[in-house]
Amino acid sequence: MRVVIAGSSGLIGSALVPRLREGGHDVVRLVRRTPQAPDERGWDPAAGHVAPGALEGADAVVNLCGAGIGDKRWTGARKQELRDSRMIPTDVLARAVAEHGIPTMISGSAVGWYGDTGAMAVDETSRRGQGFLADLCRDWEAATAPASEAGARVVLVRTGLVLSPSGGLMGRIKPLFQFGLGGRLGSGSQFWPWISLDDEVGAIVFALEHDTVVGPMNATGPDPVSNDEFTRVLSAQMHRPAPWVVPGIAMRTVLGEFADEGVLVSQRVMPAVLEREGFTFRHGTLTEALSAVLDGS
């Protein structure tokens, strides 16, 4: 297939591009600067502009745009930036997909859709939760409407906590564990819906290559664990003690609103669609995923 990707320089996109090419697919990368490589095409989502010919011959568009949810404290301005960095590019791409008759659009979303689920397992059929992230995901997904209304197959990839050898969640907590400063967060009972970067990319490729996948698709591992268990497994894998407990009140003081929706929230999210469609996880357990991440593989 000829696949056009927006957001190819991020954690997921930079791993997706070579995986697609290894599979024999032709990849075109949309960039907001002046194109400098043969596979790059320009676009300006704020202006609603995509370079002429950028989508020519495309079989699918993959949208991975969006500012990092936990990169900065959630001020009013930051919340607006999180929304604009998702809704505007998604709307531009969805309209382009409709205009060019492209058959498939894979668009990013997040498990934030489900809000706090406590110990209850949820899947793609579950109702939307409450909170800023749940509302953000609702509007983010709704921005793909022009594509689906034009008849395109739209897959909404609700991604969990991506475990990568560099960057993402591990980029933040690995140094703490290396120096013996790791520990559980809050009560530690909250479920963390993790997925290895390898499986995240594999799930996107799977969705591209399987026409039966449509609508919401949870990109999470098949065995979500509590924060306490995550801490114990990572501590054992790194051979470092993790004796500390960071109280919820301290997390809220440092992180503000993001603490409750991004760190202390419990989300026992199951990848029902991927399992139903026959996707095979390379890392089915947290131990397998962390082992691969720490080995850099």
C-alpha positions as CSV (number, residue, x, y, z in Angstrom):
1,M,0.0,0.0,0.0
2,R,0.9,3.6,-0.3
3,V,0.5,5.0,3.2
4,V,0.6,8.8,4.0
5,I,1.6,9.5,7.7
6,A,1.2,12.7,9.7
7,G,3.2,12.7,12.9
8,S,6.0,10.5,11.6
9,S,8.7,12.0,13.8
10,G,7.1,11.1,17.2
11,L,7.7,8.1,19.3
12,I,5.2,5.9,17.5
13,G,5.6,7.4,14.0
14,S,9.4,7.0,13.9
15,A,9.0,3.3,14.6
16,L,6.0,2.8,12.3
17,V,7.7,4.2,9.2
18,P,10.5,1.6,9.0
19,R,8.1,-1.2,10.0
20,L,5.8,-0.4,7.1
21,R,8.8,-0.2,4.7
22,E,10.0,-3.6,5.9
23,G,6.6,-4.9,5.0
24,G,6.9,-3.7,1.5
25,H,4.7,-0.6,1.8
26,D,5.4,2.8,0.2
27,V,5.5,5.6,2.9
28,V,4.9,9.3,2.4
29,R,5.6,11.6,5.4
30,L,3.7,14.8,5.8
31,V,5.9,17.5,7.4
32,R,5.2,21.1,8.5
33,R,8.6,22.4,7.4
34,T,10.0,22.6,3.9
35,P,10.3,19.0,2.6
36,Q,13.9,17.9,2.5
37,A,13.7,14.2,1.5
38,P,12.1,12.4,-1.4
39,D,9.4,10.8,0.8
40,E,8.3,14.1,2.4
41,R,5.4,16.3,1.4
42,G,4.5,19.6,3.0
43,W,1.3,20.5,4.8
44,D,0.0,23.3,7.1
45,P,-2.9,22.0,9.2
46,A,-3.5,25.4,10.8
47,A,-4.1,26.9,7.4
48,G,-6.0,23.8,6.2
49,H,-3.5,23.2,3.5
50,V,-2.0,19.9,2.2
51,A,0.5,20.2,-0.6
52,P,-0.8,19.3,-4.1
53,G,-0.1,15.7,-4.9
54,A,0.7,14.7,-1.4
55,L,-2.1,12.3,-1.2
56,E,-1.9,11.1,-4.8
57,G,-2.3,7.3,-5.1
58,A,-2.7,6.9,-1.3
59,D,-4.4,3.8,0.0
60,A,-4.4,5.0,3.6
61,V,-3.7,7.9,5.8
62,V,-2.3,7.5,9.3
63,N,-2.8,10.4,11.7
64,L,-0.5,10.5,14.8
65,C,-0.7,14.2,15.5
66,G,-1.0,15.6,19.0
67,A,1.0,17.4,21.7
68,G,2.2,15.2,24.6
69,I,-0.5,14.8,27.2
70,G,1.8,14.9,30.2
71,D,4.6,17.0,28.9
72,K,3.5,20.2,30.7
73,R,1.2,21.2,33.5
74,W,-2.4,21.6,32.4
75,T,-3.1,25.3,32.4
76,G,-6.0,26.7,30.4
77,A,-3.7,27.5,27.6
78,R,-2.1,24.1,27.6
79,K,-5.5,22.3,27.5
80,Q,-6.4,24.4,24.5
81,E,-3.1,23.4,22.9
82,L,-3.8,19.7,23.5
83,R,-7.2,20.1,21.8
84,D,-6.0,22.2,18.9
85,S,-3.0,19.9,18.2
86,R,-5.4,17.0,17.7
87,M,-8.7,18.4,16.4
88,I,-7.3,20.7,13.7
89,P,-4.9,18.2,12.0
90,T,-7.5,15.4,12.3
91,D,-10.2,17.5,10.7
92,V,-7.9,18.6,7.8
93,L,-6.8,15.0,7.2
94,A,-10.4,13.6,7.4
95,R,-11.6,16.2,4.8
96,A,-8.6,15.4,2.6
97,V,-9.4,11.7,2.8
98,A,-13.0,12.4,1.8
99,E,-12.0,14.7,-1.0
100,H,-9.5,12.2,-2.5
101,G,-11.6,9.1,-2.0
102,I,-8.9,7.4,0.1
103,P,-10.3,4.1,1.4
104,T,-8.7,4.0,4.9
105,M,-7.9,6.4,7.7
106,I,-6.1,5.3,10.9
107,S,-6.4,8.0,13.5
108,G,-4.9,8.3,16.9
109,S,-6.9,8.4,20.1
110,A,-6.3,7.3,23.7
111,V,-7.6,5.2,26.6
112,G,-8.4,8.5,28.2
113,W,-11.8,7.9,26.5
114,Y,-12.8,5.5,29.3
115,G,-12.1,7.8,32.2
116,D,-11.5,6.1,35.6
117,T,-12.8,2.5,35.4
118,G,-11.5,1.3,38.8
119,A,-11.1,-2.4,38.8
120,M,-13.7,-3.0,36.1
121,A,-12.5,-4.3,32.8
122,V,-13.6,-2.3,29.8
123,D,-13.3,-2.7,26.0
124,E,-14.3,-0.9,22.8
125,T,-18.0,-1.4,23.5
126,S,-17.8,0.4,26.8
127,R,-19.2,3.9,27.4
128,R,-17.2,7.0,27.5
129,G,-16.0,8.1,30.9
130,Q,-15.8,11.6,32.5
131,G,-13.1,14.2,32.7
132,F,-11.0,16.4,30.4
133,L,-9.3,13.5,28.6
134,A,-12.6,11.7,28.0
135,D,-14.0,14.8,26.4
136,L,-10.8,15.4,24.5
137,C,-10.9,11.9,23.0
138,R,-14.6,12.3,22.2
139,D,-13.9,15.4,20.1
140,W,-10.7,14.0,18.7
141,E,-12.5,10.9,17.4
142,A,-15.5,13.0,16.1
143,A,-13.1,15.0,14.0
144,T,-12.7,12.0,11.7
145,A,-16.4,12.2,10.7
146,P,-15.8,13.7,7.2
147,A,-13.8,10.6,6.3
148,S,-16.3,8.1,7.6
149,E,-19.2,10.0,6.1
150,A,-17.5,9.8,2.7
151,G,-17.3,6.0,3.0
152,A,-13.7,5.6,4.3
153,R,-12.9,2.9,6.8
154,V,-11.8,4.7,9.9
155,V,-10.0,3.0,12.7
156,L,-9.6,4.9,16.0
157,V,-6.5,3.7,17.8
158,R,-7.1,4.2,21.6
159,T,-3.5,3.9,22.8
160,G,-2.4,3.2,26.4
161,L,0.9,3.7,28.1
162,V,3.5,2.9,25.4
163,L,6.7,1.2,26.7
164,S,9.7,2.1,24.6
165,P,13.5,1.7,25.0
166,S,13.7,5.5,24.9
167,G,11.2,8.2,25.4
168,G,7.6,7.9,26.6
169,L,6.8,6.6,30.0
170,M,10.1,4.7,30.4
171,G,12.1,7.7,29.5
172,R,10.7,9.4,32.6
173,I,10.7,6.6,35.2
174,K,13.7,4.5,34.2
175,P,16.3,7.0,35.6
176,L,14.4,7.0,38.9
177,F,14.6,3.3,39.2
178,Q,18.3,3.2,38.2
179,F,19.1,5.4,41.2
180,G,16.9,3.5,43.6
181,L,14.2,6.2,43.7
182,G,11.4,4.1,42.1
183,G,8.2,3.4,43.9
184,R,4.5,3.1,43.6
185,L,2.3,6.1,42.9
186,G,-0.5,6.8,45.3
187,S,-2.3,3.6,46.5
188,G,-0.7,1.6,43.7
189,S,-4.1,-0.1,43.1
190,Q,-4.8,1.8,39.9
191,F,-4.6,-0.3,36.7
192,W,-2.1,0.9,34.0
193,P,-3.0,-0.1,30.4
194,W,0.5,-0.6,29.0
195,I,1.6,-1.7,25.6
196,S,5.1,-2.2,24.1
197,L,6.1,0.1,21.3
198,D,6.6,-3.0,19.2
199,D,3.0,-4.1,19.7
200,E,1.7,-0.6,19.3
201,V,3.3,-0.3,15.8
202,G,2.2,-3.9,15.0
203,A,-1.4,-3.1,15.9
204,I,-1.4,-0.1,13.6
205,V,0.0,-2.2,10.7
206,F,-2.5,-4.9,11.5
207,A,-5.3,-2.4,11.3
208,L,-4.0,-1.1,7.9
209,E,-3.8,-4.6,6.5
210,H,-7.1,-6.0,7.8
211,D,-10.2,-4.4,6.4
212,T,-12.4,-6.1,9.0
213,V,-11.0,-3.7,11.7
214,V,-13.1,-0.6,11.8
215,G,-14.1,1.9,14.5
216,P,-12.5,2.0,18.0
217,M,-9.5,-0.3,18.6
218,N,-7.7,-0.4,21.9
219,A,-4.0,-0.5,21.6
220,T,-3.2,-2.0,25.0
221,G,-1.5,-5.2,26.1
222,P,-3.7,-8.2,27.0
223,D,-2.8,-8.1,30.7
224,P,-3.2,-4.7,32.3
225,V,-1.6,-4.6,35.8
226,S,-1.8,-2.3,38.8
227,N,0.7,0.4,39.4
228,D,2.0,-1.6,42.4
229,E,2.6,-4.7,40.2
230,F,4.2,-2.5,37.5
231,T,6.6,-1.1,40.1
232,R,7.5,-4.6,41.4
233,V,8.1,-6.1,37.9
234,L,10.2,-3.1,36.8
235,S,12.2,-3.2,40.0
236,A,12.9,-6.9,39.6
237,Q,13.8,-6.4,35.9
238,M,16.3,-3.6,36.7
239,H,17.6,-5.3,39.9
240,R,17.0,-2.1,41.9
241,P,14.9,-1.6,45.0
242,A,11.7,0.5,44.7
243,P,10.8,1.2,48.3
244,W,9.2,4.6,47.9
245,V,5.6,5.6,47.9
246,V,4.6,8.9,46.3
247,P,1.4,10.1,48.0
248,G,-1.4,11.2,45.8
249,I,-1.4,14.6,47.4
250,A,2.2,15.1,46.4
251,M,1.4,14.0,42.8
252,R,-1.4,16.5,42.6
253,T,0.8,19.3,44.0
254,V,3.4,18.7,41.3
255,L,1.3,17.7,38.4
256,G,-2.0,19.4,39.1
257,E,-5.1,18.0,37.3
258,F,-3.0,15.6,35.2
259,A,-2.2,13.6,38.3
260,D,-5.8,12.4,38.7
261,E,-6.5,11.8,35.0
262,G,-3.1,10.6,33.8
263,V,-1.3,8.9,36.7
264,L,-3.6,8.1,39.6
265,V,-6.5,7.1,37.3
266,S,-7.3,3.4,37.0
267,Q,-8.0,2.1,33.5
268,R,-8.3,-1.7,33.1
269,V,-8.6,-1.5,29.3
270,M,-8.7,-4.7,27.3
271,P,-7.8,-5.1,23.6
272,A,-11.0,-6.9,22.6
273,V,-10.9,-5.9,18.9
274,L,-7.3,-7.0,18.4
275,E,-7.9,-10.3,20.1
276,R,-11.1,-11.0,18.2
277,E,-9.4,-10.2,14.9
278,G,-6.5,-12.5,15.6
279,F,-3.7,-10.1,16.3
280,T,-0.7,-11.8,18.0
281,F,1.1,-9.8,20.7
282,R,4.8,-10.1,20.7
283,H,4.8,-9.1,24.4
284,G,1.7,-10.6,26.1
285,T,2.9,-9.9,29.6
286,L,4.4,-6.9,31.3
287,T,7.5,-9.0,32.1
288,E,8.0,-9.8,28.4
289,A,7.5,-6.1,27.5
290,L,9.8,-4.7,30.1
291,S,12.5,-7.3,29.3
292,A,12.4,-6.2,25.6
293,V,12.4,-2.5,26.5
294,L,15.3,-2.8,28.9
295,D,17.3,-4.9,26.4
296,G,16.6,-2.1,23.8
297,S,14.9,-4.6,21.5
